[in-house]
Amino acid sequence: QVQLEESGGGLAQAGGSLRLSCTASGRSFSTYALGWFRQVPGKEREFVAAITPSGETTVYGESVKGRFTISKDNRTSTLYLQMNSLKREDTGVYYCAADPSGIIVEDEIGFASWGQGTQVAVSS
């Protein structure tokens, strides 16, 4: 199993940018499908983006398409989420997750490992 730790959250203004990082430890980082999810109090966790083990294929939730970019560096075992044109509704706790099957799906099923989360707050 892989251990995950997010960083890079914080406060940003609407229209601004933030980059989240997720550092992984453990074996086989390059064989996992990886994803980002977010959650606000009182709501279910929402799919944000996912990437295949090779990094060649990415998928995005409808609310972030065209604004967020997911990427990974297998050499450093790091997952990234570049967030541009931020909106207030992007506020939430962002989690990275790993799926050992290597198959990306737009929900939590299969994501067996999760980080602790990093808070993102967007002000208008």
DOMI-296643 format. One line per 2 residues: number of its first residue (from 1); their letters; for each residue z, y, x of N, C-alpha, C. Coordinates in steps of 0.2 Angstrom, whole numbers, plus 5000, padded with zeros to 4 digits. Last residue first. Layout:
BEGIN
NUM) a) Z Y X Z Y X Z Y X | ...
END
This chain:
BEGIN
124) ss) 4987 5179 4932 4981 5184 4930 4982 5191 4933 | 4991 5166 4943 4993 5172 4939 4987 5176 4938
122) va) 4994 5149 4945 4989 5154 4945 4991 5160 4941 | 5002 5137 4955 5003 5142 4950 4998 5148 4951
120) vq) 5005 5121 4959 5000 5126 4960 5001 5131 4954 | 5015 5110 4968 5014 5114 4963 5009 5120 4964
118) tg) 5012 5093 4972 5012 5100 4974 5011 5105 4969 | 5018 5076 4973 5015 5082 4969 5016 5088 4973
116) qg) 5020 5064 4978 5026 5067 4975 5023 5073 4971 | 5007 5052 4976 5011 5056 4980 5016 5060 4976
114) ws) 5004 5035 4972 5004 5042 4970 5009 5046 4975 | 4995 5020 4970 4999 5024 4974 4998 5031 4972
112) af) 4986 5015 4961 4992 5011 4962 4997 5015 4966 | 4975 5017 4949 4978 5021 4954 4985 5019 4955
110) gi) 4972 5009 4938 4969 5007 4945 4972 5011 4950 | 4971 5023 4927 4971 5015 4928 4968 5014 4935
108) ed) 4970 5036 4925 4975 5034 4930 4974 5026 4931 | 4952 5041 4925 4959 5040 4922 4963 5037 4927
106) ev) 4939 5039 4929 4941 5046 4927 4948 5045 4923 | 4937 5029 4943 4936 5030 4936 4940 5036 4934
104) ii) 4930 5021 4957 4932 5027 4954 4931 5027 4946 | 4935 5008 4967 4931 5010 4961 4934 5016 4958
102) gs) 4944 5003 4976 4938 5006 4978 4933 5009 4973 | 4955 4996 4973 4949 4993 4971 4943 4996 4974
100) pd) 4966 5004 4976 4964 5000 4981 4957 4996 4979 | 4967 5021 4974 4965 5015 4970 4963 5010 4975
98) aa) 4979 5034 4975 4974 5030 4978 4973 5023 4974 | 4981 5052 4972 4982 5045 4971 4977 5041 4974
96) cy) 4990 5068 4971 4984 5063 4974 4986 5056 4973 | 4993 5080 4959 4995 5074 4963 4989 5071 4966
94) yv) 5000 5096 4955 4994 5092 4957 4996 5086 4961 | 5006 5104 4942 5008 5100 4948 5002 5095 4949
92) gt) 4999 5120 4937 5001 5113 4936 5004 5110 4942 | 4985 5130 4932 4992 5129 4934 4995 5123 4933
90) de) 4973 5132 4927 4973 5127 4933 4980 5126 4935 | 4974 5142 4918 4975 5135 4916 4974 5130 4921
88) rk) 4971 5153 4926 4978 5152 4924 4979 5145 4922 | 4959 5148 4938 4960 5151 4932 4968 5149 4930
86) ls) 4949 5151 4953 4955 5148 4950 4956 5152 4943 | 4938 5150 4962 4937 5153 4955 4943 5150 4950
84) nm) 4941 5134 4969 4939 5141 4969 4939 5143 4962 | 4949 5122 4979 4949 5125 4972 4947 5132 4972
82) ql) 4947 5107 4987 4946 5114 4987 4945 5117 4980 | 4956 5095 4992 4954 5097 4985 4953 5105 4986
80) yl) 4956 5080 5002 4956 5087 5001 4954 5089 4994 | 4964 5068 5012 4960 5070 5006 4961 5077 5005
78) ts) 4965 5060 5028 4967 5066 5023 4962 5067 5018 | 4963 5052 5039 4967 5049 5033 4969 5055 5029
76) tr) 4956 5056 5050 4963 5059 5049 4966 5056 5043 | 4944 5049 5047 4947 5049 5054 4954 5051 5054
74) nd) 4941 5052 5034 4943 5045 5035 4946 5045 5043 | 4943 5065 5024 4941 5063 5031 4945 5057 5033
72) ks) 4935 5070 5009 4940 5066 5013 4938 5066 5020 | 4935 5081 4994 4932 5078 5000 4938 5074 5004
70) it) 4931 5090 4979 4935 5084 4983 4931 5082 4989 | 4931 5106 4973 4927 5101 4977 4932 5096 4981
68) fr) 4929 5116 4958 4933 5112 4963 4929 5107 4967 | 4919 5122 4951 4924 5126 4954 4928 5122 4960
66) gk) 4910 5112 4946 4907 5118 4948 4912 5123 4952 | 4923 5106 4935 4916 5106 4937 4913 5112 4940
64) vs) 4935 5107 4928 4935 5110 4935 4928 5109 4938 | 4934 5102 4915 4937 5108 4916 4936 5111 4923
62) eg) 4929 5089 4917 4925 5094 4914 4927 5101 4916 | 4933 5081 4933 4934 5083 4926 4930 5089 4923
60) yv) 4921 5073 4943 4925 5079 4942 4927 5079 4934 | 4917 5062 4957 4917 5064 4950 4922 5069 4948
58) tt) 4906 5057 4971 4912 5061 4968 4911 5062 4960 | 4901 5047 4984 4901 5049 4977 4907 5052 4975
56) eg) 4904 5046 4998 4897 5048 4995 4896 5050 4988 | 4915 5042 5003 4915 5049 5002 4908 5051 4999
54) sp) 4918 5029 5004 4914 5031 5009 4913 5039 5008 | 4927 5027 4992 4929 5026 4999 4925 5029 5005
52) ti) 4924 5041 4981 4923 5034 4983 4926 5033 4990 | 4935 5052 4972 4930 5051 4977 4930 5044 4979
50) aa) 4939 5063 4958 4939 5057 4962 4934 5056 4967 | 4948 5075 4949 4942 5073 4953 4944 5067 4957
48) vf) 4957 5076 4938 4954 5082 4941 4948 5080 4944 | 4965 5070 4923 4961 5069 4928 4957 5075 4931
46) er) 4982 5075 4919 4975 5076 4918 4971 5074 4924 | 4996 5069 4910 4993 5070 4916 4985 5070 4915
44) ek) 5000 5077 4895 4999 5071 4899 4995 5073 4905 | 5013 5090 4893 5006 5087 4893 5005 5081 4897
42) gp) 5025 5095 4896 5024 5094 4889 5017 5091 4888 | 5020 5104 4911 5026 5101 4907 5024 5100 4899
40) vq) 5005 5098 4918 5009 5103 4916 5015 5100 4911 | 4996 5090 4931 5001 5089 4925 5005 5096 4924
38) rf) 4982 5082 4938 4987 5087 4938 4991 5087 4931 | 4975 5072 4952 4977 5073 4945 4981 5079 4944
36) wg) 4963 5066 4962 4967 5071 4961 4968 5071 4953 | 4960 5050 4972 4959 5055 4966 4964 5060 4966
34) la) 4950 5038 4980 4955 5043 4980 4954 5048 4974 | 4948 5021 4984 4946 5026 4980 4951 5031 4980
32) yt) 4950 5014 5001 4953 5016 4994 4948 5021 4991 | 4946 5012 5013 4944 5007 5008 4946 5009 5001
30) sf) 4952 5021 5022 4945 5021 5021 4942 5017 5016 | 4965 5016 5023 4964 5022 5019 4956 5023 5017
28) sr) 4971 5004 5029 4965 5004 5024 4964 5010 5020 | 4989 5007 5030 4982 5004 5031 4977 5005 5026
26) gs) 4998 5022 5032 4997 5015 5030 4990 5013 5031 | 4997 5038 5024 4999 5034 5030 4999 5026 5027
24) at) 4988 5053 5021 4990 5046 5019 4992 5042 5025 | 4989 5069 5014 4989 5065 5020 4992 5058 5018
22) cs) 4980 5080 5006 4984 5074 5004 4984 5070 5011 | 4979 5097 5002 4978 5092 5006 4983 5086 5004
20) lr) 4971 5111 4993 4976 5106 4994 4974 5100 4999 | 4967 5127 4994 4965 5121 4996 4971 5116 4997
18) ls) 4962 5140 4983 4968 5136 4987 4964 5130 4989 | 4957 5156 4978 4956 5150 4980 4962 5147 4983
16) gg) 4955 5167 4963 4956 5166 4970 4955 5158 4972 | 4954 5169 4950 4948 5171 4954 4949 5169 4961
14) aq) 4971 5173 4949 4965 5171 4945 4959 5174 4949 | 4980 5171 4964 4978 5175 4958 4972 5172 4955
12) al) 4993 5158 4968 4986 5162 4969 4985 5166 4963 | 5006 5150 4976 5004 5154 4970 4997 5158 4972
10) gg) 5004 5132 4980 5007 5139 4980 5005 5143 4974 | 5000 5118 4990 5000 5121 4984 5004 5128 4985
8) gs) 4999 5111 5002 4994 5117 5001 4995 5120 4994 | 5001 5093 5001 5003 5100 5003 4998 5105 5001
6) ee) 5006 5076 4997 5002 5082 4996 5005 5088 4999 | 5006 5060 5003 5010 5067 5003 5005 5073 5003
4) lq) 5007 5043 5001 5003 5049 5001 5008 5055 5000 | 5005 5027 5008 5009 5032 5006 5006 5038 5006
2) vq) 4997 5011 5002 4997 5018 5006 5002 5023 5003 | 5000 4994 5004 5000 5000 5000 5000 5006 5004
END
